[in-house]
Amino acid sequence: MYSLLNEIVASWTGFIDKMNGLTPEQEALLSRVFSIISTVLWVVLAIVGVIGSIYAIYLGVQLARADEQGKRDDAKKHLTTTIIAVGVTLALILVFNVFLPMLLDAFHVGQSGTEGGEGIPDDEIPPAETMINLFSGFVKSITCRF
């Protein structure tokens, strides 16, 4: 079980280290970019959590002090929306920072074969560079539309 857990990649750096077909410059660039994105997302999660908690406390006080049913319903709607927004933000950041590298590693994206088996021959699998080209082409098509 421990060896299975050792094989699981739970970070972008570990995923990029396992990719084949990258030059050292590309690997360093991808590691730095994903490290910065990951750090920024954890900071955003902390900020959203703090602001969401403070706002939820404020709405709870408003809910407790409300004299009219309309004000209570309004505070309850805002409180529900705040809890859902913080939960969705938490889920998306966890998916991007933790689960996406695991999924990509499980499907051997950017790797030339599987361990312990014959796998697919190296000449039939495109190198990781084509994945980078695919993503850059996707980004270019999105930026052209906006």
MODELLER restraints for C-alpha pairs under 7 A, 6 or more apart:
rsr = mdl.restraints
at = mdl.atoms
rsr.add(forms.Gaussian(group=physical.xy_distance, feature=features.Distance(at['CA:8:A'], at['CA:102:A']), mean=6.41, stdev=0.5))
rsr.add(forms.Gaussian(group=physical.xy_distance, feature=features.Distance(at['CA:9:A'], at['CA:15:A']), mean=5.87, stdev=0.5))
rsr.add(forms.Gaussian(group=physical.xy_distance, feature=features.Distance(at['CA:9:A'], at['CA:101:A']), mean=6.35, stdev=0.5))
rsr.add(forms.Gaussian(group=physical.xy_distance, feature=features.Distance(at['CA:9:A'], at['CA:102:A']), mean=5.33, stdev=0.5))
rsr.add(forms.Gaussian(group=physical.xy_distance, feature=features.Distance(at['CA:9:A'], at['CA:105:A']), mean=6.52, stdev=0.5))
rsr.add(forms.Gaussian(group=physical.xy_distance, feature=features.Distance(at['CA:10:A'], at['CA:98:A']), mean=5.38, stdev=0.5))
rsr.add(forms.Gaussian(group=physical.xy_distance, feature=features.Distance(at['CA:10:A'], at['CA:101:A']), mean=6.07, stdev=0.5))
rsr.add(forms.Gaussian(group=physical.xy_distance, feature=features.Distance(at['CA:10:A'], at['CA:102:A']), mean=5.67, stdev=0.5))
rsr.add(forms.Gaussian(group=physical.xy_distance, feature=features.Distance(at['CA:11:A'], at['CA:97:A']), mean=6.67, stdev=0.5))
rsr.add(forms.Gaussian(group=physical.xy_distance, feature=features.Distance(at['CA:11:A'], at['CA:98:A']), mean=6.03, stdev=0.5))
rsr.add(forms.Gaussian(group=physical.xy_distance, feature=features.Distance(at['CA:11:A'], at['CA:101:A']), mean=5.98, stdev=0.5))
rsr.add(forms.Gaussian(group=physical.xy_distance, feature=features.Distance(at['CA:12:A'], at['CA:34:A']), mean=6.33, stdev=0.5))
rsr.add(forms.Gaussian(group=physical.xy_distance, feature=features.Distance(at['CA:12:A'], at['CA:101:A']), mean=5.79, stdev=0.5))
rsr.add(forms.Gaussian(group=physical.xy_distance, feature=features.Distance(at['CA:13:A'], at['CA:31:A']), mean=5.57, stdev=0.5))
rsr.add(forms.Gaussian(group=physical.xy_distance, feature=features.Distance(at['CA:15:A'], at['CA:101:A']), mean=6.07, stdev=0.5))
rsr.add(forms.Gaussian(group=physical.xy_distance, feature=features.Distance(at['CA:15:A'], at['CA:105:A']), mean=6.47, stdev=0.5))
rsr.add(forms.Gaussian(group=physical.xy_distance, feature=features.Distance(at['CA:16:A'], at['CA:27:A']), mean=6.66, stdev=0.5))
rsr.add(forms.Gaussian(group=physical.xy_distance, feature=features.Distance(at['CA:16:A'], at['CA:31:A']), mean=6.65, stdev=0.5))
rsr.add(forms.Gaussian(group=physical.xy_distance, feature=features.Distance(at['CA:18:A'], at['CA:111:A']), mean=6.94, stdev=0.5))
rsr.add(forms.Gaussian(group=physical.xy_distance, feature=features.Distance(at['CA:19:A'], at['CA:110:A']), mean=5.00, stdev=0.5))
rsr.add(forms.Gaussian(group=physical.xy_distance, feature=features.Distance(at['CA:19:A'], at['CA:111:A']), mean=5.18, stdev=0.5))
rsr.add(forms.Gaussian(group=physical.xy_distance, feature=features.Distance(at['CA:19:A'], at['CA:128:A']), mean=6.61, stdev=0.5))
rsr.add(forms.Gaussian(group=physical.xy_distance, feature=features.Distance(at['CA:20:A'], at['CA:110:A']), mean=5.99, stdev=0.5))
rsr.add(forms.Gaussian(group=physical.xy_distance, feature=features.Distance(at['CA:20:A'], at['CA:111:A']), mean=5.19, stdev=0.5))
rsr.add(forms.Gaussian(group=physical.xy_distance, feature=features.Distance(at['CA:20:A'], at['CA:112:A']), mean=6.37, stdev=0.5))
rsr.add(forms.Gaussian(group=physical.xy_distance, feature=features.Distance(at['CA:20:A'], at['CA:127:A']), mean=6.53, stdev=0.5))
rsr.add(forms.Gaussian(group=physical.xy_distance, feature=features.Distance(at['CA:20:A'], at['CA:128:A']), mean=6.01, stdev=0.5))
rsr.add(forms.Gaussian(group=physical.xy_distance, feature=features.Distance(at['CA:21:A'], at['CA:127:A']), mean=4.96, stdev=0.5))
rsr.add(forms.Gaussian(group=physical.xy_distance, feature=features.Distance(at['CA:21:A'], at['CA:128:A']), mean=5.32, stdev=0.5))
rsr.add(forms.Gaussian(group=physical.xy_distance, feature=features.Distance(at['CA:21:A'], at['CA:129:A']), mean=6.48, stdev=0.5))
rsr.add(forms.Gaussian(group=physical.xy_distance, feature=features.Distance(at['CA:22:A'], at['CA:128:A']), mean=6.29, stdev=0.5))
rsr.add(forms.Gaussian(group=physical.xy_distance, feature=features.Distance(at['CA:22:A'], at['CA:129:A']), mean=6.40, stdev=0.5))
rsr.add(forms.Gaussian(group=physical.xy_distance, feature=features.Distance(at['CA:38:A'], at['CA:97:A']), mean=6.05, stdev=0.5))
rsr.add(forms.Gaussian(group=physical.xy_distance, feature=features.Distance(at['CA:41:A'], at['CA:93:A']), mean=6.43, stdev=0.5))
rsr.add(forms.Gaussian(group=physical.xy_distance, feature=features.Distance(at['CA:45:A'], at['CA:90:A']), mean=6.51, stdev=0.5))
rsr.add(forms.Gaussian(group=physical.xy_distance, feature=features.Distance(at['CA:48:A'], at['CA:86:A']), mean=6.72, stdev=0.5))
rsr.add(forms.Gaussian(group=physical.xy_distance, feature=features.Distance(at['CA:49:A'], at['CA:86:A']), mean=6.55, stdev=0.5))
rsr.add(forms.Gaussian(group=physical.xy_distance, feature=features.Distance(at['CA:52:A'], at['CA:82:A']), mean=6.45, stdev=0.5))
rsr.add(forms.Gaussian(group=physical.xy_distance, feature=features.Distance(at['CA:52:A'], at['CA:86:A']), mean=6.46, stdev=0.5))
rsr.add(forms.Gaussian(group=physical.xy_distance, feature=features.Distance(at['CA:56:A'], at['CA:79:A']), mean=5.91, stdev=0.5))
rsr.add(forms.Gaussian(group=physical.xy_distance, feature=features.Distance(at['CA:56:A'], at['CA:82:A']), mean=6.80, stdev=0.5))
rsr.add(forms.Gaussian(group=physical.xy_distance, feature=features.Distance(at['CA:59:A'], at['CA:75:A']), mean=5.78, stdev=0.5))
rsr.add(forms.Gaussian(group=physical.xy_distance, feature=features.Distance(at['CA:59:A'], at['CA:79:A']), mean=6.07, stdev=0.5))
rsr.add(forms.Gaussian(group=physical.xy_distance, feature=features.Distance(at['CA:62:A'], at['CA:75:A']), mean=6.54, stdev=0.5))
rsr.add(forms.Gaussian(group=physical.xy_distance, feature=features.Distance(at['CA:63:A'], at['CA:72:A']), mean=5.19, stdev=0.5))
rsr.add(forms.Gaussian(group=physical.xy_distance, feature=features.Distance(at['CA:63:A'], at['CA:75:A']), mean=5.53, stdev=0.5))
rsr.add(forms.Gaussian(group=physical.xy_distance, feature=features.Distance(at['CA:63:A'], at['CA:76:A']), mean=6.81, stdev=0.5))
rsr.add(forms.Gaussian(group=physical.xy_distance, feature=features.Distance(at['CA:66:A'], at['CA:72:A']), mean=5.65, stdev=0.5))
rsr.add(forms.Gaussian(group=physical.xy_distance, feature=features.Distance(at['CA:110:A'], at['CA:127:A']), mean=6.59, stdev=0.5))
rsr.add(forms.Gaussian(group=physical.xy_distance, feature=features.Distance(at['CA:110:A'], at['CA:128:A']), mean=4.62, stdev=0.5))
rsr.add(forms.Gaussian(group=physical.xy_distance, feature=features.Distance(at['CA:112:A'], at['CA:122:A']), mean=5.71, stdev=0.5))
rsr.add(forms.Gaussian(group=physical.xy_distance, feature=features.Distance(at['CA:112:A'], at['CA:125:A']), mean=6.22, stdev=0.5))
rsr.add(forms.Gaussian(group=physical.xy_distance, feature=features.Distance(at['CA:113:A'], at['CA:119:A']), mean=5.02, stdev=0.5))
rsr.add(forms.Gaussian(group=physical.xy_distance, feature=features.Distance(at['CA:113:A'], at['CA:120:A']), mean=5.67, stdev=0.5))
